[in-house]
């Protein structure tokens, strides 16, 4: 997984560098960037979705959009987390090194700012597997888990955000009421003046 993460980072950079020289076809990009066609294809798809690169429908070439370089902070970027654990059960001693690559498809830009707790996640997923081993001896292992999470997140506004929204909703009615009060006071002054 770590290898794939670094490969994508390099491919994103190589695509941008290659397209600085002008539009290029998929085959030309593949020859310049190198690597597998599927990795290049998925990276181009991500850059097109992020509106950094566009595909010309007539020439079928890929090119940088005019504002592409201004939106680099919005590129969905793979991020990673690492952990090392060593723990013991009655008969079992487990030593492991774990890495996780987070590749947000939609919604998030990067995930590593949230400091995901990889140790707890790995413990919940793999500890039952480790402790189910009954045969004595040393077992070397490598486990790869593919996980896809899809859904929605709804965040309710804070008290302050609710108060600001309420104030903005009421602001128009307050202005209208103030305008009405000014008109009425002006009319009342005129009535008193004329008598």
C-alpha positions in Angstrom: 0.0 0.0 0.0 2.8 2.5 0.8 4.4 1.8 -2.5 1.0 2.7 -4.3 0.7 5.9 -2.2 4.2 7.1 -3.3 3.5 6.1 -6.9 0.4 8.2 -7.0 2.1 11.2 -5.6 4.8 10.9 -8.2 2.3 10.4 -11.0 0.3 13.5 -10.0 3.4 15.6 -10.1 4.7 14.1 -13.4 1.3 14.7 -15.1 1.3 18.4 -14.0 4.9 18.8 -15.1 4.2 17.1 -18.5 1.1 19.2 -19.2 3.0 22.5 -18.5 4.5 22.0 -22.0 1.0 21.9 -23.6 -1.8 19.3 -24.3 -0.8 15.7 -24.6 -2.5 12.4 -25.5 -2.9 9.6 -23.0 -0.2 7.6 -24.8 2.2 10.5 -24.7 1.6 11.0 -21.0 2.0 7.3 -20.4 5.4 7.4 -22.1 6.5 10.5 -20.2 5.2 9.5 -16.8 5.9 5.8 -17.0 4.4 3.2 -14.7 1.1 1.4 -15.3 -1.7 2.6 -17.6 -4.3 2.0 -14.8 -2.5 4.2 -12.3 -2.1 7.0 -14.9 -5.8 6.6 -15.8 -7.0 6.8 -12.3 -4.8 9.8 -11.5 -6.0 11.6 -14.7 -9.6 10.8 -13.7 -9.0 12.4 -10.3 -7.4 15.5 -11.7 -10.3 15.9 -14.2 -12.8 15.5 -11.4 -11.0 18.2 -9.4 -11.0 20.4 -12.5 -7.3 20.8 -12.6 -6.9 18.9 -15.9 -9.5 18.7 -18.7 -9.8 16.5 -21.7 -10.4 18.1 -25.0 -13.3 16.3 -26.6 -12.2 17.0 -30.2 -8.5 16.2 -29.9 -8.9 13.8 -27.0 -5.8 15.3 -25.4 -5.4 16.2 -21.8 -4.5 19.8 -20.8 -4.1 21.9 -17.7 -7.1 24.2 -17.1 -6.2 27.9 -16.9 -6.9 28.0 -13.2 -5.5 24.6 -12.5 -2.4 25.7 -10.5 -4.5 27.9 -8.2 -6.5 24.9 -7.0 -3.7 22.7 -5.9 -4.7 22.9 -2.3 -8.0 21.3 -3.4 -6.5 18.3 -5.0 -7.7 15.1 -3.3 -4.4 13.8 -2.0 -3.5 10.4 -0.6 -2.4 10.5 3.0 -1.0 7.9 5.3 -0.7 6.7 8.8 1.7 4.3 10.4 1.9 2.4 13.7 3.9 -0.3 15.4 2.4 -2.5 18.1 3.6 -5.3 20.3 1.3 -7.0 22.7 0.9 -10.3 24.5 -1.9 -12.7 25.4 -1.7 -15.9 27.5 0.4 -17.8 24.9 0.7 -15.3 22.1 3.2 -12.5 21.5 2.3 -10.3 18.4 4.7 -7.8 16.9 3.4 -5.9 13.9 4.0 -2.8 11.8 1.0 -1.3 10.0 0.5 1.4 7.4 -2.7 2.7 6.0 -3.2 4.9 3.0 -6.3 7.0 2.9 -7.4 8.1 -0.6 -10.5 10.3 -0.4 -12.7 10.0 -3.5 -15.3 12.7 -2.7 -16.0 15.0 0.1 -12.6 15.2 1.8 -9.4 16.7 0.5 -7.0 15.0 3.0 -7.7 12.8 5.9 -4.5 12.9 7.9 -5.3 16.2 9.6 -7.9 14.4 11.6 -5.2 12.1 13.1 -7.0 8.7 12.5 -6.4 6.2 15.3 -4.8 3.4 13.3 -3.8 1.4 16.3 -7.3 1.0 17.6 -8.7 0.2 14.1 -6.0 -2.5 13.5 -6.6 -3.9 17.0 -10.4 -4.2 16.4 -9.9 -5.8 12.9 -6.9 -8.1 13.5 -6.6 -9.0 17.2 -9.3 -11.7 16.9 -7.3 -13.3 14.1 -4.0 -13.2 16.0 -5.5 -14.8 19.1 -7.3 -17.5 17.1 -3.9 -19.1 16.2 -3.5 -22.4 18.2 -0.4 -23.9 16.6 2.8 -23.2 18.5 5.7 -21.7 16.7 6.5 -18.4 14.8 4.3 -17.3 12.0 5.4 -14.6 9.6 2.4 -12.8 8.1 1.4 -10.0 5.9 -2.3 -9.0 5.7 -3.7 -6.5 3.4 -7.2 -5.1 4.1 -9.1 -3.2 1.5 -11.7 -1.0 3.1 -14.1 1.4 1.4 -16.3 3.7 3.4 -19.2 5.6 1.8 -21.9 7.6 3.4 -22.8 11.1 4.6 -21.8 13.2 7.5 -24.2 15.7 8.9 -22.7 18.2 11.4 -25.1 20.3 13.4 -24.3 24.0 13.8 -22.8 25.2 17.1 -24.8 27.5 19.4 -23.0 30.5 18.0 -23.6 29.5 14.4 -27.3 29.1 15.2 -27.4 32.6 16.8 -25.7 34.2 13.8 -28.1 32.5 11.4 -31.1 33.6 13.5 -29.7 37.1 13.6 -29.3 37.2 9.8 -32.9 35.9 9.4 -34.3 38.5 11.7 -32.1 41.3 10.3 -34.3 41.9 7.3 -37.5 42.1 9.4 -35.7 44.4 11.8 -34.7 46.7 9.0 -38.2 46.7 7.6 -39.6 47.5 11.1 -37.1 50.3 11.5 -38.1 51.7 8.1 -41.8 51.5 9.0 -41.2 53.2 12.4 -39.3 56.0 10.6 -42.2 56.5 8.1 -44.8 56.5 10.9 -42.8 59.0 13.0 -42.4 61.2 10.0 -46.2 61.1 9.3 -46.9 61.7 13.0 -44.6 64.8 13.0 -46.3 66.2 9.9 -49.8 65.6 11.5 -48.7 67.4 14.7 -47.2 70.3 12.7 -50.4 70.8 10.6 -52.5 70.2 13.5 
